[in-house]
């Protein structure tokens, strides 16, 4: 059990480094009184939402925990509870430090853009290291105590359940506020994005934290633990008794190496000198971590002889490479430095309709290479090491999550810093510096979403393979009517889920727009700056809408696999999982990339291109960005949780439906 103890110690190290970084961030200058007041309002709104969300989730966790206790026993129920607690804790830690770092990043920008970048990245590192530390610690301790990887699926179910609600709830909240602020503030009143006169501006900044920090943290926490658990279980099914122990602990060791690689990548970021651009500083750390991960994987497999097979090493290498390629392709399609987004911006010159048509086309086109990459990773890793190879490739994709998530979570902190600079009147120079950080954040956020979605496809397939092994299905006959029916139901579910979440954002945004218009109309002197808006009313609208409307999509994700499994059998449930992975992956990539490109096309125009702010093209691009908001921040990212959650539910059902 030495490898499991080692992985537990590495997880504790990651949490300790996260603590050191968070204390260092809190010691930084938080700016003047006005800046601190704005930051407190954002933090207060974010914590109020999270506390109300957790009160609802406590009820869900207790009910499902009891159901699992009755159906599958005490140990599975305990694992479920721990998974839910750790998932919520990962998001909570990240959001708390992000709401501390935003105002300090705005202040740091006064002394240079790079200083602001490193402070925002430090906040992201706290999130990234907390996620991998808590994830690896939870799985390692449960295996150390229970010695049965199948029981740990309960941990994955708890993590996935919380992640789905956190992602959907946070996504509805942030996009309702963002759309309300943009449509009324930018288009109707012609005021800047983060103007303090806009009643929805605080809710918008709160949303960045509850959606893109707490939601993303819980999302990637469950991806991370699910990939490790799936590989551990497949190791039991795949290898002989002699090699089973090594096959089970290898995913834990690779995750440990990944944490060490992420820490080294962080050091590279902080020591970078002479980079061509700010974005290249972050890329250096990510690529360095990937290189360290490759070297560390080779040492574990070939030097220390854990599953001493070079083919398993190649499978992990394929996973690392797939993650890097998907990130690069996402950047190509969504960055305003590249032709696809620039063409999208030019389409805005003829109005919102052509902008939206071009954005949808871009998103659909952007699915091709990620699909080919994932298909190649599946094919080659299976050829190398069977189902275990696919599972190890999924672990490889997420192995350096400690730094890739840091680069992603950097984005919302930079966005908040730019907002605080605007609201606090820090001056044009500081605002422009903060906007440079924000522009990088848009791209890193898009890359993070692409990375999460790509990893979800491999992880869901590994979980699917675990399910077929658990129920004894050596093959699924797609000519069988029940299987075809299951595939159609599974293929439909991502569309149903997306429809529910998009409608939720639309309904909440309608209420927000009405409230913002009401305040501009009824509060005398608001537009001239002589009166203050009622920020709390807008925060309350987003909170109530998000909490009310996140329930139905969550019930559908859990309920449909249960119904199909009990009434149609294991083969039909296998068909459902296959159908949901294919359509869910494609839809998620299309939505995330369309949304990211729409956002950056707007930013491209705001930099002074095609007429700049206030031009006809800019107004059209704002409409496109508004359409893309729920694409990239609500429905798209939630789909990768959906396909894994359904696979976890199927695995837990396996003993009951065989």
C-alpha positions as CSV (number, residue, x, y, z in Angstrom):
1,X,0.0,0.0,0.0
2,X,3.1,2.3,-0.2
3,X,2.0,3.7,-3.6
4,X,-1.4,4.7,-2.1
5,X,0.2,6.3,0.9
6,X,2.6,8.2,-1.5
7,X,-0.3,9.5,-3.5
8,X,-2.1,10.7,-0.3
9,X,1.1,12.6,0.7
10,X,1.4,14.2,-2.7
11,X,-2.3,15.3,-2.4
12,X,-1.6,16.8,1.0
13,X,1.4,18.6,-0.5
14,X,-0.8,20.1,-3.2
15,X,-3.3,21.3,-0.6
16,X,-0.5,22.8,1.5
17,X,0.9,24.7,-1.5
18,X,-2.6,26.0,-2.2
19,X,-2.8,27.2,1.4
20,X,0.5,29.0,1.1
21,X,-0.5,30.7,-2.1
22,X,-3.9,31.8,-0.7
23,X,-2.2,33.4,2.4
24,X,0.2,35.2,0.1
25,X,-2.6,36.5,-2.0
26,X,-4.5,37.8,1.0
27,X,-1.4,39.8,2.1
28,X,-1.4,41.8,-1.2
29,X,-2.7,45.4,-1.3
30,X,-6.5,45.4,-1.8
31,X,-6.6,49.1,-3.1
32,X,-8.6,52.0,-1.8
33,X,-11.8,52.1,0.1
34,X,-14.0,52.3,-3.0
35,X,-12.3,49.2,-4.5
36,X,-12.7,47.3,-1.3
37,X,-16.4,48.1,-1.1
38,X,-17.0,46.9,-4.6
39,X,-15.1,43.7,-3.9
40,X,-17.0,43.1,-0.7
41,X,-20.3,43.5,-2.6
42,X,-19.2,40.9,-5.2
43,X,-18.0,38.5,-2.5
44,X,-21.2,39.0,-0.4
45,X,-23.3,38.2,-3.5
46,X,-21.3,35.1,-4.4
47,X,-21.3,33.6,-0.9
48,X,-25.0,34.3,-0.5
49,X,-25.7,32.4,-3.7
50,X,-23.4,29.5,-2.8
51,X,-24.9,29.2,0.7
52,X,-28.4,29.0,-0.7
53,X,-27.4,26.5,-3.3
54,X,-25.7,24.3,-0.7
55,X,-28.8,24.3,1.5
56,X,-30.7,22.8,-1.4
57,X,-27.9,20.3,-2.3
58,X,-27.7,19.1,1.3
59,X,-31.3,17.8,1.0
60,X,-30.5,16.1,-2.3
61,X,-27.3,14.5,-0.9
62,X,-29.1,13.2,2.2
63,X,-32.0,11.7,0.2
64,X,-29.7,10.0,-2.3
65,X,-27.3,9.0,0.4
66,X,-30.1,7.2,2.2
67,X,-31.2,5.6,-1.1
68,X,-27.7,4.3,-1.8
69,X,-27.5,3.0,1.8
70,X,-30.7,0.9,1.3
71,X,-29.8,-0.3,-2.2
72,X,-26.0,-0.7,-2.2
73,X,-24.9,-0.6,1.4
74,X,-23.2,1.6,4.0
75,X,-19.8,1.9,2.3
76,X,-21.2,3.1,-1.0
77,X,-23.3,5.7,0.8
78,X,-20.3,7.0,2.8
79,X,-18.3,7.2,-0.4
80,X,-21.1,9.2,-2.0
81,X,-21.3,11.6,0.9
82,X,-17.5,12.2,0.8
83,X,-17.6,12.8,-2.9
84,X,-20.3,15.4,-2.6
85,X,-18.5,17.2,0.3
86,X,-15.1,17.2,-1.5
87,X,-16.7,18.4,-4.7
88,X,-18.5,21.3,-3.0
89,X,-15.4,22.1,-1.0
90,X,-13.2,22.3,-4.1
91,X,-15.5,24.9,-5.7
92,X,-16.0,26.8,-2.5
93,X,-12.2,27.2,-1.9
94,X,-11.6,28.4,-5.4
95,X,-14.4,30.9,-5.3
96,X,-13.4,32.3,-1.9
97,X,-9.9,33.0,-3.1
98,X,-11.0,34.4,-6.4
99,X,-13.2,37.0,-4.7
100,X,-10.2,38.0,-2.7
101,X,-7.8,38.1,-5.6
102,X,-10.0,40.1,-8.0
103,X,-9.5,43.5,-6.3
104,X,-5.9,42.8,-5.5
105,X,-5.3,42.0,-9.2
106,X,-6.8,45.4,-10.1
107,X,-4.5,47.1,-7.7
108,X,-1.5,45.0,-8.9
109,X,-2.1,46.2,-12.5
110,X,-1.1,49.7,-11.4
111,X,2.5,48.4,-11.0
112,X,2.5,46.4,-14.3
113,X,0.4,44.0,-16.4
114,X,2.7,41.1,-15.7
115,X,2.3,41.5,-11.9
116,X,-1.5,41.5,-12.3
117,X,-1.3,38.4,-14.5
118,X,0.8,36.5,-11.9
119,X,-1.5,37.4,-9.0
120,X,-4.6,36.3,-11.0
121,X,-2.7,33.1,-12.0
122,X,-1.8,32.5,-8.3
123,X,-5.5,32.5,-7.5
124,X,-6.1,30.0,-10.3
125,X,-3.3,27.8,-8.9
126,X,-5.1,27.7,-5.5
127,X,-8.2,26.4,-7.3
128,X,-6.2,23.9,-9.5
129,X,-4.2,22.5,-6.6
130,X,-7.2,22.3,-4.4
131,X,-9.1,20.3,-7.0
132,X,-6.4,17.8,-7.7
133,X,-5.4,17.6,-4.0
134,X,-8.9,16.9,-2.7
135,X,-9.6,14.6,-5.6
136,X,-6.5,12.4,-5.2
137,X,-6.8,12.5,-1.4
138,X,-10.4,11.3,-1.4
139,X,-9.8,8.5,-3.8
140,X,-6.6,7.4,-2.2
141,X,-8.0,7.3,1.4
142,X,-11.2,5.5,0.3
143,X,-9.1,2.8,-1.5
144,X,-6.7,2.6,1.5
145,X,-9.6,2.0,3.9
146,X,-12.0,-0.1,1.7
147,X,-9.6,-1.9,-0.7
148,X,-12.3,-2.1,-3.4
149,X,-12.3,0.3,-6.3
150,X,-15.9,-0.6,-7.2
151,X,-17.1,1.0,-3.9
152,X,-15.3,4.3,-4.9
153,X,-17.9,4.8,-7.7
154,X,-20.0,6.2,-5.0
155,X,-17.4,8.9,-4.5
156,X,-17.6,9.7,-8.2
157,X,-21.4,9.8,-8.1
158,X,-21.3,12.3,-5.3
159,X,-18.7,14.5,-7.1
160,X,-20.7,14.3,-10.4
161,X,-24.0,15.2,-8.8
162,X,-22.7,18.3,-7.1
163,X,-20.8,19.3,-10.2
164,X,-23.9,19.1,-12.3
165,X,-25.9,21.3,-10.0
166,X,-23.0,23.7,-9.4
167,X,-22.3,24.1,-13.1
168,X,-26.0,24.5,-14.2
169,X,-26.9,26.7,-11.3
170,X,-23.8,28.9,-11.6
171,X,-24.2,29.0,-15.4
172,X,-27.8,30.2,-15.2
173,X,-26.9,32.8,-12.6
174,X,-24.0,34.3,-14.5
175,X,-25.6,34.4,-17.9
176,X,-28.9,35.9,-16.7
177,X,-26.9,38.8,-15.2
178,X,-24.5,39.1,-18.1
179,X,-27.3,39.2,-20.7
180,X,-29.3,41.8,-18.7
181,X,-26.2,44.0,-18.2
182,X,-25.3,43.8,-21.9
183,X,-28.6,44.2,-23.6
184,X,-29.8,47.2,-21.6
185,X,-26.4,48.7,-20.6
186,X,-24.4,48.4,-23.8
187,X,-27.1,48.3,-26.5
188,X,-29.9,50.4,-25.1
189,X,-28.1,52.9,-23.0
190,X,-24.7,52.9,-24.7
191,X,-22.7,52.7,-21.4
192,X,-19.5,50.6,-20.8
193,X,-19.7,46.9,-19.8
194,X,-18.8,47.4,-16.1
195,X,-20.3,50.9,-15.6
196,X,-21.4,51.4,-12.0
197,X,-24.6,52.9,-13.2
198,X,-25.8,49.6,-14.6
199,X,-28.0,47.8,-12.0
200,X,-26.9,44.3,-13.1
201,X,-23.1,45.0,-12.9
202,X,-22.5,43.5,-9.5
203,X,-24.7,40.5,-10.3
204,X,-22.6,40.1,-13.5
205,X,-19.3,40.1,-11.6
206,X,-20.8,37.7,-9.0
207,X,-21.8,35.4,-11.8
208,X,-18.2,35.1,-13.0
209,X,-17.3,33.6,-9.7
210,X,-20.3,31.3,-9.1
211,X,-20.2,30.0,-12.7
212,X,-16.7,30.1,-14.0
213,X,-14.9,29.4,-10.7
214,X,-17.1,27.4,-8.3
215,X,-18.9,25.7,-11.2
216,X,-15.8,24.9,-13.2
217,X,-14.0,23.7,-10.1
218,X,-16.7,21.2,-9.2
219,X,-16.9,20.2,-12.9
220,X,-13.2,19.3,-13.3
221,X,-13.0,17.8,-9.8
222,X,-15.5,15.1,-10.9
223,X,-13.8,14.6,-14.3
224,X,-10.5,14.1,-12.5
225,X,-11.8,11.6,-9.9
226,X,-14.0,9.7,-12.4
227,X,-11.0,9.2,-14.8
228,X,-8.9,7.8,-11.9
229,X,-11.7,5.5,-10.6
230,X,-12.5,4.2,-14.0
231,X,-8.9,3.2,-14.7
232,X,-8.6,1.5,-11.3
233,X,-11.7,-0.6,-11.8
234,X,-10.8,-1.5,-15.4
235,X,-7.4,-2.6,-14.0
236,X,-9.2,-5.2,-11.9
237,X,-11.2,-6.6,-14.9
238,X,-8.3,-6.5,-17.4
239,X,-5.2,-7.9,-15.6
240,X,-4.4,-11.2,-14.1
241,X,-4.3,-11.6,-10.3
242,X,-0.5,-11.1,-10.3
243,X,-0.7,-7.7,-12.0
244,X,-4.0,-6.4,-10.5
245,X,-2.5,-4.6,-7.6
246,X,-0.1,-2.7,-9.9
247,X,-2.9,-1.9,-12.4
248,X,-5.1,-0.5,-9.6
249,X,-2.5,1.8,-8.1
250,X,-0.9,3.0,-11.3
251,X,-3.7,5.7,-12.0
252,X,-3.0,7.0,-8.4
253,X,0.7,7.2,-9.1
254,X,0.2,8.9,-12.5
255,X,-2.1,11.4,-10.8
256,X,0.6,12.0,-8.2
257,X,3.2,12.6,-10.9
258,X,0.7,15.0,-12.6
259,X,0.5,17.1,-9.4
260,X,4.3,17.3,-9.2
261,X,4.4,18.2,-12.9
262,X,1.8,20.9,-12.3
263,X,3.8,22.4,-9.4
264,X,6.9,22.5,-11.7
265,X,4.8,24.1,-14.4
266,X,3.7,26.8,-11.9
267,X,7.3,27.5,-11.1
268,X,8.0,28.0,-14.8
269,X,5.2,30.5,-15.1
270,X,6.5,32.5,-12.1
271,X,10.1,32.5,-13.4
272,X,9.3,33.3,-17.0
273,X,11.3,36.1,-18.6
274,X,11.4,37.5,-22.1
275,X,8.1,36.0,-23.3
276,X,6.7,37.3,-26.6
277,X,3.3,37.9,-25.0
278,X,1.4,37.5,-21.7
279,X,-0.4,34.5,-23.0
280,X,2.8,32.7,-23.9
281,X,3.8,32.9,-20.2
282,X,0.9,30.7,-19.3
283,X,1.5,28.4,-22.3
284,X,5.1,27.9,-21.2
285,X,3.9,26.5,-17.8
286,X,1.3,24.2,-19.4
287,X,3.8,22.8,-22.0
288,X,6.5,22.4,-19.3
289,X,4.0,20.5,-17.1
290,X,3.1,18.2,-20.0
291,X,6.8,17.5,-20.6
292,X,7.4,16.8,-16.9
293,X,4.4,14.5,-16.9
294,X,5.7,12.5,-19.8
295,X,9.1,12.0,-18.1
296,X,7.4,11.1,-14.7
297,X,5.1,8.6,-16.3
298,X,8.0,6.8,-17.9
299,X,9.8,6.6,-14.6
300,X,6.8,5.2,-12.8
301,X,6.1,2.5,-15.5
302,X,9.5,1.5,-16.7
303,X,11.9,2.4,-13.9
304,X,9.7,1.5,-10.9
305,X,8.0,-1.3,-12.8
306,X,4.3,-0.5,-12.1
307,X,2.6,-2.4,-14.9
308,X,6.0,-2.6,-16.6
309,X,4.7,-2.3,-20.2
310,X,5.9,0.4,-22.5
311,X,2.5,0.2,-24.3
312,X,0.8,1.5,-21.2
313,X,3.3,4.4,-21.1
314,X,2.4,5.2,-24.7
315,X,-1.3,5.2,-23.8
316,X,-0.7,7.8,-21.1
317,X,1.4,9.8,-23.6
318,X,-1.5,9.7,-26.1
319,X,-3.7,11.2,-23.4
320,X,-1.3,14.0,-22.6
321,X,-0.9,14.8,-26.3
322,X,-4.7,14.7,-26.9
323,X,-5.3,17.3,-24.2
324,X,-2.6,19.6,-25.6
325,X,-3.9,19.3,-29.2
326,X,-7.6,19.9,-28.2
327,X,-6.5,23.0,-26.2
328,X,-4.6,24.3,-29.2
329,X,-7.5,23.7,-31.6
330,X,-9.9,25.5,-29.2
331,X,-7.5,28.4,-29.1
332,X,-7.3,28.5,-32.9
333,X,-11.1,28.7,-33.3
334,X,-11.8,31.1,-30.4
335,X,-8.8,33.6,-30.2
336,X,-9.3,36.9,-31.9
337,X,-5.7,36.6,-33.1
338,X,-6.8,33.9,-35.6
339,X,-8.8,34.0,-38.8
340,X,-12.0,32.2,-37.7
341,X,-12.9,34.7,-35.0
342,X,-11.7,37.6,-37.2
343,X,-14.0,36.4,-40.0
344,X,-16.8,36.2,-37.4
345,X,-16.1,39.8,-36.4
346,X,-16.3,41.0,-40.0
347,X,-19.6,39.2,-40.4
348,X,-21.0,41.7,-37.8
349,X,-20.7,44.5,-40.3
350,X,-23.9,43.3,-42.0
351,X,-25.8,42.8,-38.7
352,X,-26.6,40.4,-35.9
353,X,-28.1,37.7,-38.2
354,X,-24.9,37.2,-40.2
355,X,-22.9,37.3,-37.0
356,X,-25.0,34.5,-35.5
357,X,-25.0,32.4,-38.7
358,X,-21.2,32.7,-39.0
359,X,-20.8,31.8,-35.3
360,X,-22.9,28.7,-35.6
361,X,-20.9,27.6,-38.7
362,X,-17.6,28.2,-36.8
363,X,-18.8,26.0,-33.9
364,X,-19.9,23.2,-36.1
365,X,-16.7,23.2,-38.1
366,X,-14.6,23.3,-34.9
367,X,-15.9,19.8,-33.9
368,X,-14.1,18.0,-36.7
369,X,-10.5,18.0,-35.3
370,X,-11.4,17.3,-31.7
371,X,-13.5,14.3,-32.8
372,X,-10.6,13.0,-34.9
373,X,-8.2,13.5,-32.0
374,X,-10.5,11.7,-29.5
375,X,-11.2,8.9,-32.1
376,X,-7.5,8.5,-32.7
377,X,-6.7,8.5,-29.0
378,X,-9.4,5.8,-28.4
379,X,-8.3,3.6,-31.3
380,X,-4.5,3.8,-30.7
381,X,-4.7,3.5,-26.9
382,X,-7.0,0.4,-27.2
383,X,-4.7,-1.1,-29.7
384,X,-1.8,-0.6,-27.3
385,X,-3.3,-1.7,-24.0
386,X,-7.0,-2.6,-24.5
387,X,-9.7,-0.9,-22.4
388,X,-7.1,-0.2,-19.7
389,X,-5.1,1.8,-22.3
390,X,-8.2,4.0,-23.0
391,X,-8.7,4.6,-19.2
392,X,-5.0,5.5,-18.8
393,X,-5.2,7.9,-21.7
394,X,-8.2,9.6,-19.9
395,X,-6.0,9.9,-16.8
396,X,-3.2,11.3,-19.0
397,X,-5.5,14.1,-20.4
398,X,-6.3,15.3,-16.9
399,X,-2.9,14.5,-15.3
400,X,-1.7,18.2,-15.4
401,X,-5.1,19.6,-14.3
402,X,-3.3,21.5,-11.4
403,X,-2.0,24.0,-13.9
404,X,-4.5,23.8,-16.8
405,X,-7.3,24.6,-14.4
406,X,-5.2,27.5,-12.9
407,X,-4.9,29.0,-16.4
408,X,-8.6,28.6,-16.9
409,X,-9.7,30.1,-13.5
410,X,-7.3,33.0,-14.1
411,X,-9.9,34.3,-16.6
412,X,-12.8,35.1,-14.2
413,X,-10.4,36.8,-11.8
414,X,-9.0,39.0,-14.6
415,X,-12.6,39.8,-15.7
416,X,-13.5,40.9,-12.2
417,X,-10.4,43.0,-11.9
418,X,-11.3,44.8,-15.2
419,X,-14.8,45.4,-13.8
420,X,-13.5,46.7,-10.5
421,X,-11.1,49.1,-12.4
422,X,-14.1,50.5,-14.3
423,X,-16.5,50.8,-11.4
424,X,-13.9,52.3,-9.1
425,X,-12.8,54.9,-11.7
426,X,-9.1,53.8,-11.6
427,X,-8.5,55.6,-14.9
428,X,-8.1,54.7,-18.6
429,X,-4.6,53.4,-18.3
430,X,-5.4,50.9,-15.5
431,X,-8.6,49.9,-17.2
432,X,-6.7,49.2,-20.5
433,X,-4.2,47.1,-18.7
434,X,-6.9,45.1,-16.9
435,X,-8.7,44.6,-20.2
436,X,-5.5,43.1,-21.6
437,X,-5.6,40.5,-18.8
438,X,-9.3,40.0,-19.4
439,X,-8.7,39.4,-23.2
440,X,-6.2,36.6,-22.3
441,X,-8.8,35.2,-19.8
442,X,-11.4,34.9,-22.6
443,X,-9.0,32.6,-24.5
444,X,-7.8,30.6,-21.5
445,X,-11.4,30.1,-20.4
446,X,-12.3,28.8,-23.9
447,X,-9.2,26.5,-23.9
448,X,-10.2,25.2,-20.4
449,X,-13.7,24.4,-21.6
450,X,-12.4,22.6,-24.7
451,X,-9.9,20.7,-22.5
452,X,-12.7,19.7,-20.1
453,X,-15.0,18.5,-22.9
454,X,-12.3,16.5,-24.6
455,X,-11.3,14.8,-21.4
456,X,-15.0,14.1,-20.7
457,X,-15.3,12.0,-23.9
458,X,-12.4,9.7,-22.9
459,X,-13.5,9.5,-19.3
460,X,-17.1,8.7,-20.3
461,X,-15.8,6.0,-22.6
462,X,-13.7,4.5,-19.8
463,X,-16.7,4.6,-17.5
464,X,-18.8,3.0,-20.3
465,X,-16.2,0.2,-20.6
466,X,-16.4,-0.3,-16.8
467,X,-20.2,-0.6,-17.1
468,X,-20.1,-3.3,-19.8
469,X,-17.5,-5.2,-17.8
470,X,-19.6,-4.9,-14.6
471,X,-22.8,-6.3,-16.3
472,X,-21.0,-8.9,-18.3
473,X,-21.6,-7.4,-21.7
474,X,-18.8,-8.5,-24.0
475,X,-20.5,-6.8,-26.9
476,X,-23.7,-4.7,-27.6
477,X,-25.7,-5.7,-30.6
478,X,-26.8,-2.4,-32.3
479,X,-29.2,-4.4,-34.5
480,X,-31.2,-5.3,-31.4
481,X,-34.4,-3.0,-31.1
482,X,-33.9,-2.3,-27.4
483,X,-30.3,-1.2,-28.0
484,X,-31.3,1.1,-30.9
485,X,-34.1,2.6,-28.7
486,X,-31.6,3.2,-26.0
487,X,-29.2,4.9,-28.4
488,X,-31.9,7.2,-29.6
489,X,-32.9,8.1,-26.1
490,X,-29.3,8.7,-25.1
491,X,-28.7,10.8,-28.2
492,X,-31.7,12.9,-27.4
493,X,-30.8,13.6,-23.8
494,X,-28.0,16.2,-24.5
495,X,-30.5,18.1,-26.6
496,X,-33.2,17.9,-23.9
497,X,-30.7,19.0,-21.3
498,X,-29.4,21.9,-23.4
499,X,-33.0,23.0,-24.2
500,X,-33.8,23.1,-20.5
501,X,-30.7,25.0,-19.5
502,X,-31.0,27.5,-22.4
503,X,-34.6,28.1,-21.6
504,X,-33.7,28.7,-18.0
505,X,-31.1,31.3,-19.0
506,X,-33.6,33.0,-21.4
507,X,-36.4,33.2,-18.7
508,X,-34.0,34.5,-16.1
509,X,-32.5,37.0,-18.5
510,X,-36.0,38.2,-19.4
511,X,-36.6,39.0,-15.7
512,X,-33.2,40.7,-15.4
513,X,-33.7,42.9,-18.5
514,X,-37.1,44.0,-17.2
515,X,-35.6,44.9,-13.8
516,X,-32.7,46.8,-15.3
517,X,-35.1,48.8,-17.6
518,X,-37.3,49.5,-14.6
519,X,-34.5,50.9,-12.5
520,X,-33.3,53.2,-15.4
521,X,-36.9,54.4,-15.8
522,X,-37.9,54.9,-12.2
523,X,-34.7,55.9,-10.3
524,X,-34.2,59.5,-11.2
525,X,-30.7,60.6,-11.9
526,X,-29.4,57.0,-12.4
527,X,-28.1,57.4,-15.9
528,X,-26.5,60.8,-15.1
529,X,-24.7,59.2,-12.1
530,X,-26.5,61.3,-9.4
531,X,-28.3,58.2,-8.0
532,X,-27.2,54.6,-7.2
533,X,-28.8,51.5,-8.6
534,X,-30.4,48.7,-6.5
535,X,-27.7,46.1,-7.1
536,X,-29.1,43.6,-4.5
537,X,-32.4,43.3,-6.4
538,X,-30.6,42.1,-9.5
539,X,-28.5,39.7,-7.5
540,X,-31.7,38.3,-5.9
541,X,-33.3,37.8,-9.4
542,X,-30.3,35.7,-10.6
543,X,-30.1,33.7,-7.4
544,X,-33.8,32.7,-7.3
545,X,-33.9,31.8,-11.0
546,X,-30.7,29.7,-10.9
547,X,-31.7,27.7,-7.8
548,X,-35.3,27.1,-9.1
549,X,-34.3,26.1,-12.6
550,X,-31.3,23.9,-12.0
551,X,-33.4,21.1,-10.5
552,X,-35.2,19.7,-13.6
553,X,-32.1,19.2,-15.7
554,X,-30.4,17.5,-12.7
555,X,-33.4,15.1,-12.2
556,X,-33.5,14.3,-15.9
557,X,-29.7,13.4,-15.9
558,X,-30.1,11.0,-13.0
559,X,-33.7,9.7,-13.6
560,X,-33.6,8.7,-17.3
561,X,-30.7,6.1,-17.0
562,X,-32.5,4.6,-13.9
563,X,-35.8,4.2,-15.9
564,X,-34.0,2.7,-19.0
565,X,-31.9,0.4,-16.9
566,X,-34.8,-1.1,-14.9
567,X,-37.4,-1.3,-17.7
568,X,-35.2,-2.0,-20.7
569,X,-32.2,-3.8,-19.3
570,X,-28.4,-3.5,-19.4
571,X,-27.9,-3.6,-23.2
572,X,-30.4,-0.8,-23.7
573,X,-28.7,1.2,-21.0
574,X,-25.4,0.6,-22.8
575,X,-27.0,1.9,-26.0
576,X,-28.2,5.0,-24.1
577,X,-24.6,5.7,-22.8
578,X,-23.1,5.3,-26.3
579,X,-25.7,7.6,-27.8
580,X,-25.3,10.3,-25.2
581,X,-21.5,10.3,-25.4
582,X,-21.5,10.9,-29.2
583,X,-24.1,13.7,-29.4
584,X,-23.1,15.2,-26.0
585,X,-19.5,15.5,-27.0
586,X,-20.3,17.1,-30.4
587,X,-22.9,19.5,-29.0
588,X,-20.6,20.5,-26.1
589,X,-17.7,21.3,-28.4
590,X,-19.9,23.2,-30.9
591,X,-21.5,25.3,-28.1
592,X,-18.3,26.1,-26.2
593,X,-16.4,27.2,-29.3
594,X,-19.2,29.2,-30.9
595,X,-19.7,31.0,-27.6
596,X,-16.0,31.7,-27.1
597,X,-15.6,33.0,-30.6
598,X,-18.7,35.2,-30.3
599,X,-17.2,36.7,-27.2
600,X,-13.8,37.3,-28.7
601,X,-15.2,38.7,-31.9
602,X,-16.9,41.4,-29.8
603,X,-13.6,42.0,-28.0
604,X,-11.8,42.2,-31.4
605,X,-14.1,45.1,-32.4
606,X,-13.8,46.8,-29.1
607,X,-10.0,47.0,-29.6
608,X,-10.8,49.6,-32.4
609,X,-11.3,47.3,-35.4
610,X,-14.2,47.5,-37.8
611,X,-15.4,50.8,-36.3
612,X,-14.7,50.1,-32.6
613,X,-17.1,50.5,-29.6
614,X,-20.5,51.9,-30.4
615,X,-20.4,51.1,-34.1
616,X,-23.0,49.1,-36.0
617,X,-20.7,46.1,-36.1
618,X,-20.1,46.3,-32.4
619,X,-23.8,46.3,-31.6
620,X,-24.3,43.3,-33.8
621,X,-21.4,41.5,-32.1
622,X,-22.9,42.2,-28.7
623,X,-26.0,40.4,-29.8
624,X,-24.0,37.5,-31.0
625,X,-22.0,37.5,-27.7
626,X,-25.3,37.5,-25.8
627,X,-26.5,34.4,-27.8
628,X,-23.2,32.7,-27.1
629,X,-23.2,33.4,-23.4
630,X,-25.4,30.4,-22.4
631,X,-23.7,28.3,-25.1
632,X,-20.3,28.6,-23.6
633,X,-21.0,29.1,-19.9
634,X,-24.2,27.1,-19.2
635,X,-25.3,24.4,-21.6
636,X,-22.0,23.5,-23.3
637,X,-19.8,23.0,-20.2
638,X,-22.6,21.2,-18.4
639,X,-22.9,18.5,-21.1
640,X,-19.5,17.0,-20.2
641,X,-20.8,16.4,-16.7
642,X,-24.0,15.0,-18.0
643,X,-22.4,12.2,-20.1
644,X,-20.2,11.2,-17.2
645,X,-22.9,11.4,-14.5
646,X,-25.2,9.1,-16.6
647,X,-22.3,6.6,-16.9
648,X,-21.7,6.7,-13.1
649,X,-25.4,6.2,-12.5
650,X,-25.4,3.2,-14.8
651,X,-22.4,1.7,-12.9
652,X,-24.1,2.1,-9.6
653,X,-27.2,0.4,-11.1
654,X,-25.2,-2.5,-12.5
655,X,-25.5,-4.9,-9.5
656,X,-29.3,-4.2,-9.3
657,X,-30.1,-4.8,-13.0
658,X,-27.9,-7.7,-14.1
